[in-house]
Amino acid sequence: MTLENFINNPLDPKNSYDLAIWYEIQGQYAAAFSFYLRTAEHSYDNELIHIALEKAAHCLEVIGKHDEIVEDLLQHANSLDGEKIDIVLQGGYQDVTDDIARYYLELPFVNNIIISCWDVDKEEVQHPRIKYVRSPMPEVWGTGNRNLQIITSKAGLSEVRTKFCIKTRSDQKYTHESLTGMYDFFFKNNERVITFQDDHTKPFNRILVGGNFAEFPFHPKDHILWGHKEDLIDLFSLPLEQHSLYTRAGIPSKDYWKYYDHIIRTESYIGAFYCANFDERIRLFLLYPEKYLFDNAKDHHQAMAVSDWLTPKVFKSFPKHLNQMEWIKYNWKEYPFDRQYNEFGERWHEDGV
C-alpha cells in the first residue's frame, strides 16, 4: 500500500515519507535518502521537514563519505523556526553561480536555491538543496535581454515551494548582512495596499525591490525582487518582446543606450505590464508606447503622473544600505550608490518610494 499510495499521489509529502521509512527499514539507505529529501521538498510542515532532513542526514551517515552534506542537512533542519524562503537565481549558469548558491544556503532562513538557466549551460554541481530548471534559448532575446529574464524568472519561480521567495540574478552576490536586513524589512513592509482592478484577491502582497528609478514610468530595479510566489509569477507572466532593436535595426546591445527614445526600458516593460492590472490607463500606454513610455515621448508626463502614485504602492523599495552586493561582470565590489543616485535617478525607501 505504501508504494501504491505514492504512485497515486506522488506530490503528497506524507506518501514520500512513508516510502522513505519503508526503504530505510529494508536497509536501502540511498533510496530512503532520496524520498526523505522529496518529503522535505514538497512539504509546507516545518516539523515534518525537520524530521525528514534529520533522517536523510542519518541515511548519508550510514552510507558514509558525505560529511559536508550531512552537516548541511542538519544545520538546515535546526534552523526551521522562522519563515523559510526559496531563492531563484535566474540567468546564465556560470561557475560564480555555484559560489553564490552555496553562500546563500548559509543563511538560516533560506530553504532551497533554484537555479533557472539554459539547456546549453554548463554541467550541474549536485547539492541536495540546489535545484536546476533549464529552458530552451529563445530565438529573440529581446531588447536588453528582457525575454531571457522573463523566461528564466517564470520557470524558476514555478518551482518555488515556499510561500514567499526571492528572485535575483545568477551573477550578483548580495552580502549576508544585506539579505538578513531585507528579510526583516520585507516581513514588516509587504502588506498589500492596492488590488487588481478585476480581481480584488490579488496581489497577495506588495513586491519589494532594491530600488526604484523614479524618473522613468513603472521602473523598479529588477536586480532583486522579494514577494509572494504567486505575485512574482504574475509579474513575469507577460508577453515576450517580438522584435528587439537588434532584430529591427541590427543595433548591438552595447549601443542600446543611444535609442531609449525608441524603446520601452526593460524594467518599465515588465513593470508596466504588471501595473496595468491595477490601472486600465496603462493598457493605453502600452498600446502607444512611442507616445507615452519611450524616453522623451510627447505625453511621457501622463505616464509619469500615473506611475508616481501607483508604482510605490506596487513596488516598495528597500533602504539604500541593504543593497550591498558584488557584481563580478562589472567588477563591482560594492554598490555605487552615489553614481546610481546622481546619474540614473535611483531612489530608495529613505526617498519615499
N, C-alpha and C positions, 0 to 999 in steps of 0.2 A: 504493500500500500504506500510506503514511503516514496518509492520511485514513481509509482502511478500518480500520486498527488503532485509531484514535481512536474511530470510530463503534462498534466492537465493545466497547471498554473505555475510556470517556471519563474514568474516575476514575484511570486509571494515569498518574502524572506523566510517565513516560518517553514515552508517546504524545503528551501535550500538548507536551512539549519538542521532539520530532521534528517535530511540525506547526508549532511556532513557528519552528524552524530553516528549514523549507521556505518559510514565508511571508516570512521575512527575506531569504532568497536571491532571492525573487521581487520584493523591493522593497516588499512590503506591510507596512510597519512598524507600522501601527496594529493589524492582525490579529496580527502576531508579538508585539507588546507584550501583548495580552490573553492569548495562550497561554503566554507566559513567566510571567505572573502566575498563571495557572491551575496551572502546574507547581509554583511555589513554594507555592501554597495547599494542594495535595494531597500534597506530598512530605514525608517524615519524614527525608530525607537532607540534612543541613546543607550538604554540598558541592554537591549539585545545586541546592538552594535558593539558595545563594550565587551560582552561575553564572547561574541563571535571572534573579535580580534584577539582576545586572550587565548582562545582555543586555537586560532590559526597560528599564533606565535608558538604555542606548545607543539603543534604538529611539525613546525620547522625545526624546533629544538630536537625533536626525535629524529628527524631526517638528518640533521647536522649540517655544519658549514654554512650557516645563514645567520650568523650572529648579528650583523648590522641590521638586517631586515627584521629579525626578532625584536631587537631593541626599538626599532622604529614603530613596529606594531604595538608594542606595549606602551610606548610613550603616547601614541595616538589614543589608545584605549583609556589611558588615565587622564586624558585631557578633554573629556566629553561633557564637562559640567556646563559650559556656555553654549550659545547658538553656534553651530558649525556651518561653515560655508565652503562651497566649491569655488575654485578659481579656474577660469578658462583663459589659457594662453593661446591667442589666435595669431595666425600668420605663418611665415616660413619657419620650418623646424630646423634649427641650427644647433651647433654644439653648445652655444651660450644658453640656449633654451633649457638644456638639461641642468645646467648650474642654477638657473633661475628657479626651476621647478623644485629642485631639492632644497634651495634656500627658503622658499615659501612654505614648504612642508614642515619646517622647523617651528612655525607659528602654531600655538596651541589651538587656535580657532579654525584652522584650515582642515577641511575634511579630505578632499581629494583634489588633484590637479588634472585638468583635462587639456591636453594639447591638441588643438584643432588646426591641422596643417594640410598639406597637399599630398596626393598619392605619388608624386615624384620626389618627395623629400627623403632625407637620409633614414637609415635603419633605426628603429626604435631601441631605446635603452630601457629594458624592462624594470618595472618597480611596482609593487603591489598597490600603491596609492597614486599611480600616474596612469591615466587612460589616454588613448590616442584615437582621434577621429580624423580620417583622411577624406578629402574631397577631390574630385577631378578639377583641373585648372580650366577656367572658362576661356573661351576664345577672345572675348573682350574683357580686359581687366578693369576698364572704367577709368575716368579721369582721376588722377591721384590714387589709383588702385582701389577705388571705392568698392567695386564689385568684389574684389578679393576680401576686403574687410567684411562686407555683408555676408558672403558665403561662409567664411570660416567662423565668424561670430555666431551666426544662427546654428550652424552644425554643432559647434561646441556647446552652446547653451542648451541645445536639445538633449544633451547627455547629462546635464546637471541633475543631481539627486538631492540637493538641499533647497530649502525654501528661498533663501537669499544667496546671492553669488556675486562674484567679481568677474568682469570681462576686461582683460588687459592685453597688451602686446607681448609677443613671444621674444622680443629683443630688448625689452626695457625691464630694469630691476629696481623696484621700489624698496626702500630700507624697511627693516622690521619695525623701526620706530614709527615711520610714516603709516604703514599698514595697520599697526596697532592703534594709532591715533584715529585713522579713518574708521576702523571698526567701531570704536566708541562713539565717534561723531555720527556715523551712519545710523546707529540704532536710537540715537536721540533726535534725529532730524529727518527721518524717512517717512514722516506722516504724509498721507495724501491730502492735497489742498485744492485739487480741481479734478473733475471727472470728464471722461469722454462725452461728447455731445449725444451720441447714440447708444451708449452703454454705460450706465451710471455705476456698474460694478467694477469698472476699470478706470484708472490703473489700480493695482493693489497698493502701491506705494509710490512716492516720488523717487526718481532716479538721482543718485548723487554722482557728481563728476569732479574731475581735478580742478576745473575752472571753466569760465565762460568768456567768450570773445564778444563783448557787448557792442562792438562797432559793426557787427555783421548779424543778419537776421537768423534766429533759431540755430545758433552756433555754439553748442557746448564743446569743450575739449574732449576728444574721443580716446585719449591715451588710456584712461582707466575709468570704468563705469561700475558702480555698485547699485544693486537693486534686487527686487523680487525677480525670480527666474522668469515668470510669465511676462512681466513688464519688459525685460530685456529681450525676450524673444519677439514681443510685439515691436520693439524698437527696430529690430533688424528684419522684420517681415515687410519688406518694401521692394518695389521693382528694381531690377538691375538697370544700370545705365546702358542703353543700347549702342551708343556711339560715343567714344571718348574724343578728346582733342586730337589724339593720335590717329584714330580711325577716320575722323572727319577731315583732318588737315595735315596729318603727318607730323604734328608738333610733338617733340620728345618731352618726356616728363620733366627734365631739367629746366624747360622753358615755360612750364605751365603758369608760373607766377606772372608772366607778362600778359596773360589772357584772362584774368579774373573778371574782366568786363564782358566775357563771352561764355562764362560757365557759372554754375552754382558751385560754391566751395563744397568740398566733400562733407564736412561736418554739418553745413547748412542743408545739404541734400538729405542726409539721414535725419537731422533734427526737424526739418520742415515736414517731411512725410509723417513723422510721429506726432508732431504738434498739430497737424491737420485733424487729428482725432478729437482735438479739444476746441477747434475754431474753424468753421467752414470756410472762412475767408481765405485761409491758407491754400485751399484747393485752387482758388483762382490764381494765387501767386505761383503755384506750381504749373498751372496751365500756360502762364505767360511769364516765365522766369526772366526773360530779357527785359521785361517792363518793371519787375519788382525785386528779383533776387540776385541778378548779376551785380557786381560792383559798379557803381555809378549809373545804375539804371534810373530811368526817368522818374518812376514812382517808388524808388527804393525807400523813401521816407514812410510810405504807407505800410510796407512790410515791417519796418523798424518799429513803428508805433504799436503794431500787434505783438511783435517779438519782445519789446521792452517790458510789457506787463505779463506776458504769458510764459516766456522761456524760464525765468527764475522759479515759477510755480511748478514747472515740469522737471527741470534740471537744476538741482540745488548744488552749489559749489562747496567743496571742502575749503577749510582755511589754507592759506598760502603755504604755511610751514609744513603741511603734511604732504607736499609734493616732492619730497627729496627722493631722487632716483638717479640711476646711471643709464645712459643710452650709448652703448658701445658703437653703434652705427655712426654716430656723430661725435664720438669721443667726449661725450658729456660725463663728467664725474659728479656733477650736481646740477640741479635745475637752474637755468638762467633767468631768475625772477625779474630782474631789472629790465633785461632785454625784452622779455615777453610782455612786460607791462608797458614799456615806452614805445616799442616798435610795432607790436602786434595787438595791443589793447586787451591783453588777457586780464581778467578780473577774478577775484576770489570771494569767499564768504565775508571777509572784512570789508569788501566794497559793496556789500548789499545784494550780491547775486548768488 
